[in-house]
Amino acid sequence: MAEDATTEEEFDLALAAELQAALLPRECPHDCANTLAAARNRMCRSVGGDFYDFIRLNQDQHVLIIGDVVGHGVRASLLMAQIMGYLRSQAPELHRPVKLISSLNEMLLSLGDKLGSVMLCSVFYALIDSPSGTCFYVNGGHPKPILQNKLTGELAFMGPSGVLLGVEDFAPEELCHQLVPGERMVMYTDGLTEAPNKKGQRLGRDRLREIVSQFAESSPDELADAVFQAVDDFRDGAEMVDDETVVVVDRL
């Protein structure tokens, strides 16, 4: 009986992993004018709490989302699925980053009240106008994306991190950045920067910046692969302790 129960549990986890993978885009859209993007994701367990999404609003505008549910395993994956479903169901509010993030925060607070727990999640939400390159964004407690001017090599972190969602009611801050041709935005979850090696050292933001700098001439797909490879090399056989996601967006 115990063996049958274990087999059933393994089957359930495998199915959950397949369903979760189906929620994430299989590839980045290739028909967004003046934009080229790539994404990579891997969970430290069968299922996890990292997520990303690309949502086309109209011919000229699209939304990029990356997020990280605090925690691991089945609980995080269920909340991740609910968040992605919620975001995709809010079509009228997708054009309004502040309103959308406020609504998501309210949903997490309400869910936490019902369950008697805190549902924490970080989210970076960007609305990009393809013709102009204007990027309206809200950061809800997520690691700051890296901005790279591929023509000059200049690197910078994008805006403040903001407030983690699911903690309290707050008024999100919407910011604006003008993406210029030759500029790259690299979004990621903290599973990458906090990846440990056998000595207990963390990869850190500075090393991630160096990786981005080294692959300035590479395509978004090549950089995304290089980031994961560099993290593996740094980890050098140490156990993976958190989900890892990277999204790379180039302004053409």
N, C-alpha and C positions, 0 to 999 in steps of 0.2 A: 504493500500500500504506500509506504513512504517513497519507494522508488517511482511509483506511478504519479504521486503528488509532485515530486521533483520534476519529472518529465513534463507534466502539465504546466507547471510554473515556468519552465524553460520555454515551452511552446508559447505561452502567453507573452513572455518578455520578447521573444523573437517577433511575434505578431505586432506587439506594441512598437517595436523598433521600426518595422516596415511601415506601419501607419504614420509614425512620426516623420520618417524620411519622406513620405509622400506629401506631407504638408509643406516641406521646404521646396523652393523652386529647384528643378533639376538643372537648369542653366539660366544664366542671366539673359535678359532680352537683348537681341542684336539689332532691333529696329528703332531704338531711341536716337533721334537725331543728335549728332555732335557728342554722343556719349558711348563709351565702351566700358563694360563692367565684368567682374568675375567674383565668385564667392567660393569659399571652402568651409566645411563644417565637419567636426567629428566630436562624438560624445565620449566621455571617460567611462561610461557604463553603457549598457544596452540602449538606454534612453536617457535623455537629459533635458536641460532647461534653456540652452541657447537657441536662438531663432533669428531668421532674417527673411525679408520679403521684398519683392519688387511689384509695385502696383501701378499699372498704367491708368491715368485719370482721363486723358484725352490725347489728341495727336501731339500736343506740345509739352505736356506735363506728366511727370511720373514721380512716384514716392519710393524712397528707399528706407527700409527699417532694419535695425539690428537691435537685439535685446538679449537679456540674460536674466532668467528667473533665478533667484537666490536659492541654492540647494542643488541636490542631485537626484538622480533616479526617477522612479515612477511619479512621485508627488510633483517634482519639478516639470516632468514631461506633460502631465495632465494640465497643469496651469499654463504651460507654454502653448498647448493646443487650444486652450480656451482663449488665451490672449490673441493668438493668430486669427481664430474664428471671429472674435469680437472686432478686431481691426478691419477685417475684410467685410464685415457687415455694416460698417459705418460710412457707406459711400458718400452721403451728403457732407460729412465732416472731414473727409480726407483732404479737402482743399484748405482746411483751417487747422494747421498744426497745433496751435495752443488749445483749441477746443477739443481736438481729438485726444491729446495727451491728458487733458483735464478729465475727460469722460472715462478714459482708461484707468486713471488713478481712482476715480470714484467707484468704478467697477471692482477694483482690487480691494478698496476699503470696505465696500459692502460685502464682498465675498469673505473677507477676513472676519467681519463682525458675525456673519452667519456661522462660520466654522470655529470661532473662538481662537483664531490664530492670525498671524501677520503674513500677508501675501506680498512679498517684496520682489520687485523687478526693476531692472535698469533698461532704459530704451533710448535710442537715438533715432529721431524721426526727421527725415529731410524731404522736402518738396522741391523738385528741380524743374525749372522752366528751360526746356532744351534750346530754343532759339537764342535766348539771352544769356543762359548760364547762371541765372539768378537762383540761389539756393536758400530757401527759407527753412530754418531748422529749430528743433527743440531738443535739448538734451535733458533727459530725466535720470540723472545719476549714473550715466554711462561713461566709460573711458573716453577721453577726448580723441576724436579722429585726428590722424596726421594729414596735414596738407603739404604737398610737395610741388614746387614749381620745377617741372622737369627741364625747363630751359636754363634756369639759373642755379638749380640744385638746392635752392632755399627750402628748409623744412620748418614747420611750425605746428603746434597743436591748436586745434580749432575750438575756440570759445570755452566757456566754463562748463563744468560737468553737470551743474544743476542738482535737483533734489531727486533722490531715489523714490520710485513710485510705491504706493502701498503703505506708507508711513503715516502721512497726515494729509489733510486737505491743503492745497497750496495753489498759487497762481503761476503756472509755467511761464518762462520767458522765451519769446520767439526772437531769434536773431537772423541776420541775413548775411550771406557771403556771396560775392560775385566770382563764380568759377570762370577763369580765363582759359583760352586755348593753351594746352600744354600743362595744365594743372591736374594734379592727382589727389584724390581723397581716399584715405585708407581707414576703414572702420574695423573694429575688432572687439572681442570680448576679453575680459581680464584673465581668462584661462590661458591666454598666450603670454601676457606680460608676467603673470605670476607662476608660470611653469617652472618647477624646481629641478635642479640637477642632483646628483648623488651627494654633493657637498652641502646641500641645503640652500644654495644660491638661487635667486630668481632671475629669469630672463630680463625683466625690467623694460621700461619704456625706452631707455637710451639704446639698448641693443636692438629693439624693434626698429627704432629710427635708423640705425646703421644698416639694417637689412633693407629697408625701403630705399635708402640712399644708394646702396650697392647695386640695386636692380632698377635704377631710374630709367634705363633704356629698354627695359623688358616690358612685355605686354601685361595687362592686368592678370591674365591667366598664369603667366610665368611668375609674376611676383607672388600671387597667392600660393602657388606650389612651393616657391622658394621660402616663404615664411614658414610653412609647415615643416619643410625639410630642415631649416635652420633651428626651429624649436626642437625637433627630434635630435639633431646633432648636439644641441646644448644640453638636453636632458640626458643624453648618453646612457640610455637604458633605465633611467629612474622612472618610477611609476607616474603615469598620467593621473593628475588629481582633480582636474576640472575640464568641463567642456571647452572646446576651442573653435572659434569662428573668425574668419577674416573676409571682408568685402572690399574690393578695390574698384574705384570708379575713375576713369580718365575723361577729362573734358577735351574733346578733339578740336 
